[in-house]
């Protein structure tokens, strides 16, 4: 009886896992687009407030466009554990590394101001100088309008 080499199984398993990951990513994108369209329909029909669904960071990979500061902060924090709390200097350093830090001389202060504004709107909390994204925002990427 002929046997199939284990390497063939490992290769196929790797391909399946890659395909499943790609499907999950596509499903997440489709769910976000679906939610956005449903909001627009509800709003046009006079039934609700518009919320913002934060675009996936991959949309900004080609450097042709950068996310707005609020979007950049949310994307950064969503890539990490929902329990992670951030100091402003960490947020600034990460945004700078991605090319998402505002280019103005006051870029660092703009980040600090945005973090404080997001606390006021309930999109994140602040404790002992550390900021943490609201669990619902972290899970969905959906935020109230600015």
C-alpha positions, 0 to 999 in steps of 0.5 A: 500500500502506497503512503502519502508523504507527510510533507504533502499533508503539511502543505495542504494544512498550511494552505487550508489555514491560509485560506481560512484566515483570508476568509475571516478577514474578508468576512470581517471586512464585509461585516463592516461594510454591511453595518455601514450600509445599514446605518446609511439606510437607517439614517436616510429613512430617518431612523437613527444616528450615523456611527463611524466604522473605523476602516481596516489599517490595510487600507492605508498600507500603500502610503497614498492615504493616511487615516484620520488621527482618530481612526489611526488611534483606534486601529492601533489599539484594536491590534492589541489586547482589549485589556492593554492600556496605553501611555500617550508617549506609546501611542505617539511612538507607534503612530510615528512608526507607521507614518500616521502621526500628524505632521504639524509641529504640534503633532504630539499635542494633537494626539494628547488632545484627541485621546482626551476628547475620546475619553469625553465621548466615552470611546476610551477610559483614562486611569492613572495616565493610561488610556484604554479603548472602550471594549465595544469599540475595540470589538467592533470598530464602530464609534459614535459620530464626531 
